[in-house]
Amino acid sequence: MPSLIRFLVICGVLAGIAYGGMFALATLVQPNEREMRVKIPSDRLNK
């Protein structure tokens, strides 16, 4: 039984680290907004 408790504690700690990393990325990292241009050949427009 102690090995099961140790396994569950390790899984909980790893899950907490993963959740904390995702939370930090979601709250601390701001995406950069920029203009996007895509050139479309004129032969694709006039069919």
N, C-alpha and C positions, 0 to 999 in steps of 0.2 A: 504493500500500500504506500509506503513512503516514496517509491519510485514513481507512482502515479501522481502523487502530489507534486513532486519535483518537476515532472513532465508538464503538468498543468500550469505550474508557476512559470516555467520557461516559456510556454506558449503564450501565456498572458503578458509577460514582459515583452516578447517579440511583437505581439499584436499592439501593445501600447506604444512601442517605438514606431511601428509602421503608421499607426493612427496619428501620432504626434508629428511625424514627418509630413504626412498628407495635409494635416491642419496647418502646419507652418507654411507649406507651399501655397495653400489656398489663401491664406491671409496676408502673407508677407510679400509675395511676388506679384507685381503689377504688370500686366501685358502692355506692350507698346502698340499704340494705334498708329497706323501709317496708311498712306494712300496706295492702292494697288491698281496697276494697269496691266491689261492683257491684250496683246496685239492679235487681232483676228484677221487672217488674210481676206482680201476683198472677194476672192472667188468663192469663198464659203458663204458670204452674205447674199450674193446675187445668183440665186439658183432658179 
